[in-house]
């Protein structure tokens, strides 16, 4: 409420100043100047009411466009103020000429706002892609760890399989997220194989021989994926 009152008070001061100091201006030009100045003024305070940076947004999309926002706001403020000063005092211009110039500046402002939101969306897309890539690797570790924990709780579980699963889980620490298409395919293949391994090792009846075959495939896929360096 206090912020709103401050903004309204500032707007009232702007209008009063123009009405008092701009008595010699034509009414239509005076109104145009008030509108443009108010637009410049509100641009600096709009973030107070419509925050660009959402602290709950893990992608921090607003941060990616924050610099663009302040740049276009500054450029528009300087340009519009310069136009008002020059064409109202130094080289007076009629209302239609001033409206055209301010219209062009406002269009350029909208173009800047468009690129601001475009940059914000690109940041969000990059985050989403990285999140998906990271999730693959995390899921590989999660399922493998789940097998290891179940193996430790299962009586008469073959020590050889338990040892190899433990080694596989330890080795997964050396896998880095990678956006390479082939790497993603290998991760998907590993998840399929490791899920099959869990089914064969813990479903009844237990098929350890088939489990060892699948475990070998998991190790093979891991070795291929390990050679993929994170981009």
For each residue, the residues with C-beta under 8 A, 3 or more apart:
1: 4 5
2: 5 6
3: 6 7 45 48 49
4: 1 7 8
5: 1 2 8 9
6: 2 3 9 10
7: 3 4 10 11 42 45 48
8: 4 5 11 12
9: 5 6 12 13
10: 6 7 13 14 41 45
11: 7 8 14 15 38 41 42
12: 8 9 15 16
13: 9 10 16 17
14: 10 11 17 18 34 37 38 41
15: 11 12 18 19 34 38
16: 12 13 19 20
17: 13 14 20 21
18: 14 15 21 22 30 33 34 37
19: 15 16 22 23 30
20: 16 17 23
21: 17 18
22: 18 19 25 30 33
23: 19 20
24:
25: 22 29 30 33 88
26: 29 30 95
27: 30 31
28: 31 32 95
29: 25 26 32 33 88 95 98
30: 18 19 22 25 26 27 33 34
31: 27 28 34 35
32: 28 29 35 36 95 98 99 102
33: 18 22 25 29 30 36 37 84 88
34: 14 15 18 30 31 37 38
35: 31 32 38 39
36: 32 33 39 40 80 84 102
37: 14 18 33 34 40 41 81 84
38: 11 14 15 34 35 41 42
39: 35 36 42 43 80 106
40: 36 37 43 44 76 77 80 81
41: 10 11 14 37 38 44 45
42: 7 11 38 39 45 46
43: 39 40 46 73 76 77
44: 40 41 73 77
45: 3 7 10 41 42 48 49
46: 42 43 49 50
47: 50 51 52 69
48: 3 7 45 51
49: 3 45 46
50: 46 47
51: 47 48 54 62
52: 47 62 65 66 69 120
53: 57 60 62 63 66
54: 51 57 61 62
55:
56:
57: 53 54 60 61 62
58: 127
59: 123 124 127 128
60: 53 57 63 64 123 127
61: 54 57 64 65 120 121 123 124 127
62: 51 52 53 54 57 65 66 120
63: 53 60 66 123
64: 60 61 119 120 122 123
65: 52 61 62 68 69 116 117 119 120 123
66: 52 53 62 63 69 70
67: 70 71
68: 65 71 72 112 115 116 119
69: 47 52 65 66 72 73 113 116
70: 66 67 73 74
71: 67 68 74 75 112
72: 68 69 75 76 109 112 113 116
73: 43 44 69 70 76 77
74: 70 71 77 78
75: 71 72 78 79 112
76: 40 43 72 73 79 80 105 106 108 109 112
77: 40 43 44 73 74 80 81
78: 74 75 81 82
79: 75 76 82 83 105
80: 36 39 40 76 77 83 84 102 105
81: 37 40 77 78 84 85
82: 78 79 85 86
83: 79 80 86 87 98 101 102 105
84: 33 36 37 80 81 87 88
85: 81 82 88 89 90
86: 82 83 89 90 91
87: 83 84 90 91 92 93 97 98 101
88: 25 29 33 84 85 92 98
89: 85 86 92
90: 85 86 87
91: 86 87
92: 87 88 89
93: 87 97 98 101
94: 97 98
95: 26 28 29 32 98 99
96: 99 100
97: 87 93 94 100 101
98: 29 32 83 87 88 93 94 95 101 102
99: 32 95 96 102 103
100: 96 97 103 104
101: 83 87 93 97 98 104 105
102: 32 36 80 83 98 99 105 106
103: 99 100 106 107
104: 100 101 107 108
105: 76 79 80 83 101 102 108 109
106: 39 76 102 103 109 110
107: 103 104 110 111
108: 76 104 105 111 112
109: 72 76 105 106 112 113
110: 106 107 113 114
111: 107 108 114 115
112: 68 71 72 75 76 108 109 115 116
113: 69 72 109 110 116 117
114: 110 111 117 118
115: 68 111 112 118 119
116: 65 68 69 72 112 113 119 120
117: 65 113 114 120 121
118: 114 115 121 122
119: 64 65 68 115 116 122 123
120: 52 61 62 64 65 116 117 123 124
121: 61 117 118 124 125
122: 64 118 119 125 126
123: 59 60 61 63 64 65 119 120 126 127
124: 59 61 120 121 127 128
125: 121 122 128 129
126: 122 123 129 130
127: 58 59 60 61 123 124 130 131
128: 59 124 125 131 132
129: 125 126 132 133 179
130: 126 127 133 134 177 179
131: 127 128 134 135
132: 128 129 135 136
133: 129 130 136 137 177 178 179 184
134: 130 131 137 138 177
135: 131 132 138 139
136: 132 133 139 140 177 184 187 188 191
137: 133 134 140 141 172 175 176 177 187
138: 134 135 141 142
139: 135 136 142 143 191
140: 136 137 143 144 172 175 187 190 191 194
141: 137 138 144 145 169 172
142: 138 139 145 146
143: 139 140 146 147 191 194 195 198
144: 140 141 147 148 165 168 169 172 194
145: 141 142 148 149 169
146: 142 143 149 150 198
147: 143 144 150 151 165 194 197 198 201
148: 144 145 151 152 162 165 166 169
149: 145 146 152 153
150: 146 147 153 154 198 201 202
151: 147 148 154 157 161 162 165 201
152: 148 149 157 162
153: 149 150
154: 150 151 157 202
155:
156:
157: 151 152 154 161 162
158: 161 162 208
159: 162 163
160: 163 164 212
161: 151 157 158 164 165 201 208 211 212 215
162: 148 151 152 157 158 159 165 166
163: 159 160 166 167
164: 160 161 167 168 215 219
165: 144 147 148 151 161 162 168 169 215
166: 148 162 163 169 170
167: 163 164 170 171
168: 144 164 165 171 172 215 218 219 222
169: 141 144 145 148 165 166 172
170: 166 167 173
171: 167 168 174 175 222 226
172: 137 140 141 144 168 169 175 222
173: 170
174: 171 226
175: 137 140 171 172 222 225 226
176: 137 229 230
177: 130 133 134 136 137 230
178: 133 183 184 228 229 230 231
179: 129 130 133 183 184 231
180: 183 184 228 231
181: 184 185
182: 185 186 228
183: 178 179 180 186 187 225 228
184: 133 136 178 179 180 181 187 188
185: 181 182 188 189
186: 182 183 189 190 221 224 225 228
187: 136 137 140 183 184 190 191 225
188: 136 184 185 191 192
189: 185 186 192 193 221
190: 140 186 187 193 194 218 221 222 225
191: 136 139 140 143 187 188 194 195
192: 188 189 195 196
193: 189 190 196 197 214 217 218 221
194: 140 143 144 147 190 191 197 198 218
195: 143 191 192 198 199
196: 192 193 199 200 214
197: 147 193 194 200 201 211 214 215 218
198: 143 146 147 150 194 195 201 202
199: 195 196 202 203
200: 196 197 203 206 207 208 210 211 214
201: 147 150 151 161 197 198 206 208 211
202: 150 154 198 199 206
203: 199 200 206
204:
205:
206: 200 201 202 203 211
207: 200 210 211
208: 158 161 200 201 211 212
209: 212 213
210: 200 207 213 214
211: 161 197 200 201 206 207 208 214 215
212: 160 161 208 209 215 216
213: 209 210 216 217
214: 193 196 197 200 210 211 217 218
215: 161 164 165 168 197 211 212 218 219
216: 212 213 219 220
217: 193 213 214 220 221
218: 168 190 193 194 197 214 215 221 222
219: 164 168 215 216 222 223
220: 216 217 223 224
221: 186 189 190 193 217 218 224 225
222: 168 171 172 175 190 218 219 225 226
223: 219 220 226 227
224: 186 220 221 227 228
225: 175 183 186 187 190 221 222 228
226: 171 174 175 222 223
227: 223 224
228: 178 180 182 183 186 224 225
229: 176 178
230: 176 177 178
231: 178 179 180
